[in-house]
Amino acid sequence: MSVFCQPRYYQSIASISFIARHITASELLIIRSLLKNVVIIDYFRKIGVKSAFTLVYSLLFIFGLVGNGGVVLAMAKNRRLRSARNIFLLNLILTDLLLVLTAVPVTPWYALTKTWEFGPAMCRIMPLSNSCSVFVTSWSLTAISIDKYLHIIDPTLAPVTKRQSLAITLLIWLISTLINVPYLLSYELVDGSYYVPKNSTPYCGRFCDETNWQSENSRRLYGTMVMLLQFVIPMAIITYCYFRILRKVSQDMIIQNVQFSASLSKKQRVDAISRKKKVNYILIGMVATFICCWLPLTAVNLVKDYKIEPDFLRAQPFLWPLVAHIIAMSLVVWNPVLFFWLTRKQKRSGLNKFMNSSEVSRHLRLLLKALFPLFSKSLFHIMPS
């Protein structure tokens, strides 16, 4: 399984099902005798824990939908925001919206009910869409870092065009889809109650799990390959690019600014340097946020894939994976904030005009103030009263 698809709740359901169909009565008695003194407290069954997770996921859904939807509307209405380089940023926002509409509501429902209620088609589509979303996010960040790196190293290089940005974006989506096609073939619904004796109460419902692999090693090999392509390789490229960018900026920015902007005053040159540094820092912040958000879920699913999870994770198979998933999904909230910060000058000129002229914005502003009173002043200060 890809380490980025969804929390690994039922990773061993296929093997459990196989054992349940082939175990003998005497072997079952031995297992029961070994487990009779083992007490496992499933904290995820507690009402307070379920309520807390429901609240957090609800907030993620609202913040993610409003924030990312607002960015899409702003770019649709403001031509100045529709630059070639912002197409990569828009790609991040669209993948966030896809996660908000799929992974954020479906994953907690699946964990709370412990049964898949979305049909066999969604069982195959969900892992594909979620994995594609993260793949596109990581490689869009990679495209941004490479573009910045090339133009910092060679300022005379022609800027990327909209056609080139769109072509790169489509290529990223195409490669992502092809790499993740195996999810359409490997995932299927497993009826857990089928493996329970007829005269007993079913202990579980229907599970969406990877069951169509030839072997466990094949599944692990594919999951490791996807992890490398989704996380390790793009992060290595990004780290290299921004290391070189920061080094180049710190060494040559003042000299280059004097050469190409000799007509500017000292204050103007300092301001220009400061703006360029801030842009780089914000983009680096996007990358750091991506790593911090997705690393916990990556680690959880990886140790589960290779069956080397620590005792605390094994004791709470629902709780900790969902905590890691919440951290990963929080990215859908941070990206819009970083985007508005990155484009704040364009936002004040173009987006402010859109906010003043749009009738919808008045209702949206009232909704935002009602939902987020603590943040409305700081995040939405450009909106008219």
LUMLUM-180743 format. One line per 5 residues: number of its first residue (from 1); for each residue x, y, z of C-alpha. Coordinates in nm, 2 decimals, decimal comma. Layout:
% residues N
NUM	X/Y/Z | ...
//
This chain:
% residues 385
1	0,00/0,00/0,00 | 0,12/0,35/-0,07 | 0,22/0,52/0,25 | 0,02/0,82/0,15 | -0,32/0,68/0,07
6	-0,50/0,64/0,40 | -0,43/0,51/0,75 | -0,34/0,14/0,76 | -0,63/0,01/0,98 | -0,70/-0,32/0,82
11	-0,37/-0,41/0,67 | -0,39/-0,77/0,78 | -0,75/-0,84/0,70 | -0,66/-1,06/0,40 | -0,43/-1,27/0,61
16	-0,68/-1,28/0,90 | -0,95/-1,40/0,65 | -0,72/-1,67/0,52 | -0,64/-1,79/0,87 | -1,01/-1,78/0,97
21	-1,10/-2,01/0,68 | -0,83/-2,26/0,75 | -0,78/-2,27/1,13 | -0,89/-2,58/1,31 | -1,10/-2,60/1,63
26	-0,81/-2,71/1,84 | -0,59/-2,43/1,71 | -0,86/-2,18/1,79 | -0,88/-2,31/2,15 | -0,50/-2,26/2,18
31	-0,52/-1,91/2,06 | -0,80/-1,82/2,30 | -0,61/-1,97/2,59 | -0,31/-1,75/2,50 | -0,52/-1,44/2,47
36	-0,76/-1,48/2,76 | -0,53/-1,29/3,00 | -0,45/-1,01/2,75 | -0,64/-0,69/2,81 | -0,65/-0,45/2,52
41	-0,83/-0,11/2,58 | -0,95/0,03/2,26 | -0,95/0,41/2,34 | -1,11/0,47/2,00 | -1,43/0,32/2,12
46	-1,47/0,59/2,39 | -1,73/0,85/2,32 | -1,51/1,14/2,42 | -1,23/1,03/2,18 | -1,48/0,98/1,90
51	-1,63/1,32/1,96 | -1,29/1,48/1,96 | -1,20/1,33/1,63 | -1,53/1,42/1,48 | -1,48/1,78/1,59
56	-1,13/1,80/1,45 | -1,22/1,65/1,11 | -1,52/1,88/1,09 | -1,30/2,19/1,14 | -1,05/2,06/0,89
61	-1,33/2,02/0,64 | -1,47/2,37/0,70 | -1,13/2,54/0,70 | -1,01/2,34/0,40 | -1,32/2,40/0,19
66	-1,34/2,77/0,27 | -0,97/2,84/0,24 | -0,89/2,64/-0,08 | -1,23/2,74/-0,23 | -1,15/3,10/-0,16
71	-0,81/3,07/-0,34 | -0,97/2,91/-0,65 | -1,24/3,19/-0,66 | -0,97/3,46/-0,62 | -0,76/3,32/-0,90
76	-1,07/3,29/-1,12 | -1,16/3,66/-1,07 | -0,82/3,81/-1,05 | -0,61/3,80/-1,37 | -0,29/3,91/-1,18
81	-0,31/3,59/-0,98 | -0,32/3,37/-1,29 | 0,05/3,39/-1,36 | 0,24/3,10/-1,51 | 0,42/3,02/-1,18
86	0,10/3,04/-0,98 | -0,04/2,76/-1,19 | 0,18/2,52/-0,98 | 0,04/2,68/-0,67 | -0,31/2,64/-0,80
91	-0,23/2,27/-0,85 | -0,16/2,24/-0,48 | -0,49/2,40/-0,39 | -0,69/2,18/-0,63 | -0,53/1,86/-0,48
96	-0,61/2,00/-0,13 | -0,97/2,04/-0,24 | -0,98/1,68/-0,37 | -0,85/1,56/-0,03 | -1,10/1,78/0,16
101	-1,39/1,63/-0,04 | -1,28/1,27/-0,02 | -1,02/1,17/0,24 | -1,13/1,42/0,52 | -1,49/1,30/0,54
106	-1,45/0,93/0,44 | -1,15/0,83/0,65 | -1,30/0,92/0,99 | -1,63/0,77/0,90 | -1,46/0,45/0,80
111	-1,26/0,45/1,13 | -1,56/0,53/1,35 | -1,80/0,27/1,20 | -1,53/0,01/1,13 | -1,70/-0,08/0,81
116	-1,69/0,04/0,45 | -2,02/0,19/0,34 | -1,93/0,37/0,02 | -1,95/0,08/-0,23 | -1,69/-0,12/-0,43
121	-1,63/0,16/-0,68 | -1,53/0,41/-0,42 | -1,31/0,14/-0,25 | -1,10/0,14/-0,56 | -1,12/0,51/-0,65
126	-1,04/0,65/-0,31 | -0,69/0,51/-0,27 | -0,62/0,61/-0,63 | -0,73/0,97/-0,59 | -0,57/1,02/-0,25
131	-0,23/0,88/-0,37 | -0,25/1,09/-0,68 | -0,32/1,40/-0,48 | -0,01/1,36/-0,27 | 0,20/1,27/-0,57
136	0,08/1,58/-0,75 | 0,15/1,80/-0,44 | 0,50/1,68/-0,40 | 0,60/1,71/-0,76 | 0,43/2,05/-0,80
141	0,65/2,17/-0,51 | 0,94/2,01/-0,69 | 0,85/2,20/-1,01 | 0,83/2,53/-0,82 | 1,17/2,47/-0,66
146	1,34/2,37/-0,99 | 1,19/2,68/-1,16 | 1,32/2,91/-0,87 | 1,66/2,74/-0,88 | 1,70/2,78/-1,25
151	1,62/3,15/-1,24 | 1,83/3,22/-0,94 | 2,13/3,05/-1,10 | 2,07/3,22/-1,43 | 1,86/3,54/-1,40
156	1,87/3,59/-1,78 | 1,67/3,27/-1,84 | 1,33/3,33/-1,99 | 1,05/3,29/-1,74 | 0,83/2,98/-1,76
161	0,52/3,04/-1,98 | 0,16/2,95/-1,90 | 0,16/2,69/-2,18 | 0,47/2,53/-2,02 | 0,33/2,54/-1,68
166	0,01/2,37/-1,80 | 0,21/2,11/-1,99 | 0,41/2,03/-1,68 | 0,10/2,01/-1,47 | -0,07/1,77/-1,71
171	0,24/1,56/-1,73 | 0,25/1,53/-1,35 | -0,11/1,42/-1,33 | -0,06/1,17/-1,61 | 0,25/1,01/-1,46
176	0,08/1,01/-1,12 | -0,23/0,83/-1,25 | -0,02/0,57/-1,44 | 0,19/0,50/-1,13 | -0,11/0,46/-0,91
181	-0,33/0,25/-1,15 | -0,24/-0,07/-0,95 | -0,48/0,06/-0,67 | -0,77/0,01/-0,91 | -0,67/-0,36/-0,94
186	-0,55/-0,44/-0,59 | -0,83/-0,29/-0,37 | -1,16/-0,46/-0,32 | -1,43/-0,50/-0,06 | -1,39/-0,79/0,19
191	-1,69/-0,91/0,38 | -1,56/-0,99/0,73 | -1,88/-1,15/0,85 | -1,83/-1,42/0,58 | -1,55/-1,57/0,79
196	-1,76/-1,59/1,11 | -1,95/-1,91/1,19 | -2,31/-1,90/1,10 | -2,44/-1,93/1,45 | -2,23/-1,65/1,59
201	-2,26/-1,27/1,57 | -2,04/-1,11/1,30 | -1,75/-0,94/1,46 | -1,69/-0,70/1,17 | -1,84/-0,56/0,86
206	-1,70/-0,48/0,51 | -1,35/-0,37/0,47 | -1,17/-0,19/0,18 | -0,83/-0,35/0,16 | -0,56/-0,47/-0,07
211	-0,62/-0,83/-0,14 | -0,53/-0,88/-0,51 | -0,15/-0,90/-0,48 | 0,03/-1,21/-0,58 | 0,23/-1,20/-0,26
216	0,30/-0,98/0,04 | 0,64/-0,90/-0,09 | 0,49/-0,77/-0,41 | 0,27/-0,53/-0,22 | 0,55/-0,41/0,00
221	0,78/-0,36/-0,30 | 0,51/-0,15/-0,48 | 0,44/0,05/-0,16 | 0,81/0,12/-0,11 | 0,84/0,23/-0,48
226	0,55/0,47/-0,44 | 0,70/0,61/-0,12 | 1,02/0,68/-0,30 | 0,85/0,85/-0,59 | 0,60/1,05/-0,38
231	0,82/1,15/-0,09 | 1,19/1,07/-0,09 | 1,30/1,17/-0,44 | 1,10/1,49/-0,47 | 1,21/1,60/-0,12
236	1,57/1,53/-0,21 | 1,54/1,74/-0,52 | 1,37/2,02/-0,34 | 1,62/2,02/-0,06 | 1,91/2,05/-0,31
241	1,74/2,33/-0,50 | 1,66/2,54/-0,20 | 2,00/2,49/-0,04 | 2,16/2,62/-0,36 | 1,91/2,90/-0,38
246	1,97/3,02/-0,03 | 2,34/2,99/-0,08 | 2,33/3,19/-0,40 | 2,10/3,46/-0,25 | 2,33/3,50/0,06
251	2,64/3,53/-0,16 | 2,54/3,72/-0,47 | 2,20/3,90/-0,42 | 2,35/4,23/-0,32 | 2,60/4,23/-0,61
256	2,34/4,13/-0,86 | 2,10/4,39/-0,73 | 2,36/4,67/-0,77 | 2,44/4,55/-1,12 | 2,09/4,52/-1,25
261	1,92/4,79/-1,04 | 2,18/5,07/-1,02 | 1,92/5,33/-1,07 | 1,73/5,23/-0,75 | 1,80/5,39/-0,42
266	1,96/5,20/-0,13 | 1,63/5,16/0,04 | 1,47/5,03/-0,27 | 1,75/4,78/-0,33 | 1,72/4,66/0,03
271	1,34/4,62/0,00 | 1,39/4,42/-0,33 | 1,63/4,19/-0,16 | 1,40/4,15/0,14 | 1,10/4,07/-0,09
276	1,29/3,80/-0,28 | 1,41/3,64/0,04 | 1,06/3,64/0,19 | 0,93/3,46/-0,12 | 1,19/3,20/-0,10
281	1,13/3,15/0,28 | 0,75/3,11/0,22 | 0,81/2,85/-0,05 | 1,05/2,67/0,18 | 0,78/2,69/0,44
286	0,54/2,52/0,21 | 0,79/2,23/0,16 | 0,86/2,21/0,53 | 0,49/2,20/0,61 | 0,44/1,92/0,36
291	0,71/1,72/0,52 | 0,60/1,78/0,87 | 0,24/1,70/0,79 | 0,29/1,38/0,59 | 0,59/1,23/0,77
296	0,40/1,08/1,07 | 0,15/0,90/0,85 | 0,43/0,78/0,62 | 0,61/0,64/0,92 | 0,30/0,47/1,07
301	0,20/0,30/0,74 | 0,56/0,20/0,66 | 0,62/0,02/0,99 | 0,28/-0,15/0,96 | 0,36/-0,26/0,60
306	0,68/-0,43/0,73 | 0,52/-0,54/1,06 | 0,77/-0,37/1,28 | 0,53/-0,14/1,46 | 0,60/-0,06/1,83
311	0,38/-0,19/2,10 | 0,19/0,14/2,15 | 0,09/0,14/1,79 | 0,00/-0,23/1,79 | -0,22/-0,18/2,10
316	-0,42/0,11/1,94 | -0,46/0,01/1,57 | -0,73/0,28/1,51 | -0,62/0,56/1,73 | -0,26/0,64/1,63
321	-0,31/0,60/1,25 | -0,60/0,84/1,26 | -0,39/1,09/1,47 | -0,13/1,07/1,20 | -0,39/1,11/0,93
326	-0,52/1,43/1,10 | -0,17/1,57/1,09 | -0,14/1,49/0,72 | -0,48/1,64/0,64 | -0,40/1,96/0,83
331	-0,20/2,05/0,51 | -0,53/2,15/0,34 | -0,55/2,43/0,60 | -0,19/2,56/0,58 | -0,15/2,58/0,21
336	-0,42/2,84/0,15 | -0,27/3,05/0,43 | 0,08/3,03/0,28 | -0,07/3,11/-0,06 | -0,24/3,43/0,06
341	0,07/3,53/0,24 | 0,28/3,47/-0,08 | 0,05/3,67/-0,30 | -0,05/3,94/-0,04 | 0,04/4,23/-0,27
346	-0,16/4,10/-0,56 | -0,43/4,01/-0,32 | -0,46/4,36/-0,19 | -0,49/4,51/-0,54 | -0,69/4,26/-0,73
351	-0,86/4,04/-0,47 | -0,97/4,34/-0,27 | -1,15/4,48/-0,58 | -1,31/4,14/-0,63 | -1,42/4,14/-0,27
356	-1,57/4,48/-0,30 | -1,76/4,41/-0,62 | -1,88/4,07/-0,54 | -2,22/4,03/-0,38 | -2,13/3,68/-0,27
361	-1,83/3,81/-0,08 | -2,06/3,99/0,18 | -2,22/3,66/0,27 | -1,89/3,48/0,27 | -1,73/3,74/0,49
366	-2,02/3,71/0,75 | -1,98/3,33/0,74 | -1,61/3,35/0,80 | -1,65/3,60/1,08 | -1,91/3,37/1,25
371	-1,70/3,06/1,21 | -1,35/3,20/1,28 | -1,39/3,51/1,50 | -1,03/3,48/1,63 | -0,87/3,47/1,29
376	-1,10/3,70/1,08 | -0,90/4,02/1,17 | -0,56/3,87/1,09 | -0,64/3,66/0,78 | -0,92/3,86/0,62
381	-0,82/4,21/0,70 | -0,84/4,31/0,34 | -1,20/4,23/0,31 | -1,43/4,54/0,33 | -1,64/4,58/0,64
//
